[in-house]
Amino acid sequence: MSPGNPPYEERELLLRIAAGDEAAFRQIYHTYEDLLMPYLTELTKSNHIAEDIVQETMLRLWLNREHISTLEHPRAYIYRMAGNCAFSWLKSRMIRKRVEQDKASLELTVATEVATDLSFQTITRIVQQTIREMPAQRSRIYTMNREQGLKPADIAKALHISVSTVNNTLYQAIKTIREAIEKAGYYLPVWLILFFF
């Protein structure tokens, strides 16, 4: 799907995402990656940081997918989320400007593609170890969602907590997994983590 596709096609994909369709999520991910990257790269002056913001935006979309069907203007909603993520980055950069400058050269060396010889077994071990080391509640919620296939609303009901708590916990779990993978020297986009793990 290209950025120029009719709105009704995009809405159909978003409704499929609301139902948990990961294939539709990948299509929307790539569409909005194309739409957002030029603006975010210009804003941050870093292709890597712009990609991080896109991933953060689409991760939030996935975790809040149950609300998509209620949105009148889903594209505006996604752009607003991206704007909020970019604002958070800019705020962080102002507070930690010196640290960011020290990291600038390092960011340029971060891999932006999965190497052709990437060991899936190694990544799997990293993910499993990371899940084991998570706080018990976070690990349990992540396992219920990804391995048992329960929706956030079902998890919230089973654990007697709010849906927002479940979504926030899933967000933290996926973020922790991504950081562990990158710390080990690998790079996976959020949509691949969601698809495989």
N, C-alpha and C positions, 0 to 999 in steps of 0.2 A: 504494500500500500504506500502510495506517495503522498507528500504533504498536500497535493492538490486534489485528493479524493473528495467526493461529495460528503457533506456533513452527515447524511443519513448512514453512509457506510461506516463512518467513524463511530457514530452512536451505536450501531449494531455491534461493533467490536467491543465498545465499552460495556454494553449490556452483557456480552459474553464474559467479559472480565469480572463483572459483578457476580456472575454465576460460578466463578473460579476457573475459567478457561485460560490455561497458561499459554496456549498457542496464540490466542487473541492478544494476550498481554505482550508477548514478544513482538507482534506486529505493531502495536501501539508504541511500545518502547522504541523501536527503530524509527518510527514516524516522528516522534517527539524528540528523539536524539538529533535528527536532521533539522528540525525546526528550532530547537533551543541552543544547539552547540555554537552557531555563529555569534549569537548575542552574548552568550555566557563566556565564550572565549575572548571576545572583545572586552567584556566587563572585567574579567579576572586576569587577562593577559597570560593565561595558562590553559593549554588544552587539557592537561590532566585534571586540574581543579574544576574546569567546566564539566568534564565527564563525571567527576564525583558529584557535582550538583545535579546533573541529569539523573544519575543513579539514585541519589537521595530523593529526588522528586518522584521518580517512578516507583521507588520502594514505598513511599507514603501512599501513592495511588493504589498499589496492590493491597497494602494493609488496610486501607479504608474503602476497598472495592464495594462493600455491601451498601455504601451510600451513593454509589454512582448513579443508580437508577432514579434517584430523587433530584438530581441536578438538572437545572434548566439549561445551563451553559457549561458543559463539561470542559470544553477547550479553555474557557476563561478560568475555570477552576484549576486546571493543570498549570496554566501560565502563572496564576497567582501563587501556587505552591512553589514553582520554580523561583519566582521572585522572592518569596519568603526565605527559601534556602540560600539564595544568593545574598540577601540582606544579612542573614546570620553569618555567612562567610565573611562579608565585608566588615561586620562588627567585630568578629573574632580577629580579623587581620589588623584592624586599628588597635585593638588591645594588645595583640602579640606581634606587632610589626617587626620587631627585631628578630624574633624567632622565625617568622616567615621568611625573612631575608636570608637567614642562615640556611634554611631548608630549600631555598629556591634552586640551587644547583643540584640538590639531591632529587627534587621533583622531576627534573629533566631526564634523569636516568631511570625512572620507574617504567617498567615494561607496560605497554598499552595493548598488547595482544597475548593470547595464550600461545605459548611456544608449541610447535608441532609435536615435540616429543614430551609434552606435559604428561606427567604420571598421574593418571586419574586415581590410582590406588593411594598414592601419597596424599593427594588432596582429600580423599575420603577419610584417611586416618587423621589428618589434621582436623577435619570437621568433627569427626566422632570424639576426638580428644577434647576439642573445644566445648562440645555439648556436655561432656562429662564434667568439665571444670566449671561450668556455669552454676550460678546459684540454683538451688533445687527447684524453686518455682519457675524460673526462666526456662530451665531445661525441660521441665514437665510440660509447660505450655507449648514450647517449640515442638516437642515430640508429639503431643496431641494434635497439633496442626499439620505438621509435615509428614509424620509417619502414620498417624491414624486418620488423617484427612478431615479432622473436625474443623468447622468454621469457628471464627472468633466468638460468635453468639452462643454456639453450643459449648465451647470451652468455658465461657463466662458463667453459663448456667450450671455446668458441672462443678466448677470450683467456687461458685457463689461470689464472683467478683464482677466488676463492670466490664463491658466490651472494650471501652477505651483503655482499661488496664491491660487487657489481653493484647490489644493492638500495639500499645507502647512496649510491652514485654517482647512481642515478636520483633518489633523494630530493633530493640536493643540486641536481641539474639542474633539476628541476621547481620547487624553491624559488627558484632563481636566476631562472628564467623569470617566475615570479609576481612577484618583487620588481622585475624590469625593467619589467613591464607596469604595476605600481602606480606606479613612479617616473615613468613617462611620463604619469601622470594617469588611467589606466584601472583598472578593477577586474574581475577574472574569478574566479569560484569555481574551486577546484582541479578539480572534475569537468568543467568546461568546457575547461580547459587540457588535461586528459587526453583529452577527447573530440575536440577539434579539432587538437591539436598533438602 
